[in-house]
Amino acid sequence: MKQKIVMKVHMNCQKCRTKALKVVAAASGVNYVGLEGEEKDKLVVIGDEVDPVKLTNSLRKKVGHTDIISLAEVKV
């Protein structure tokens, strides 16, 4: 089962965005990572059995304030 997780991450600069993408890409089960939104502040993660809570906690520690906006199953 693939999940799509959309998170709002407080990212001020390009360096912060790059760091956030690296943190998420390193998580197990992640197949896709991307930025969305006008201000590129929404992080979209698609993967198998990704733990959204662990992902959010690691982003909070390494990047900044993070909120989960949505969780959904992706039909393949």
Phi, psi and omega in degrees: 000123178267144179243148171245121180243128176245125182233143174262121182241134179284101181234119184272329189224172179296325179298320178294318179298316179298317180296317179298316179297320179294318180300314182290318181297332180282344181291148182285141176090356183280128178256329184216139175226136178205165178252141178226173177093159181299321182262011181053042182253001179252128181257125180253126181236129175236132180186176179264126175051044176277133180272107184296329181290314178298319180298315180297316180297317180292325176294321179296319180292318190262337184240302182163193184303130183225135176234140174277125180268313180207154174230132180209153174276141179254125178275129183267000000 
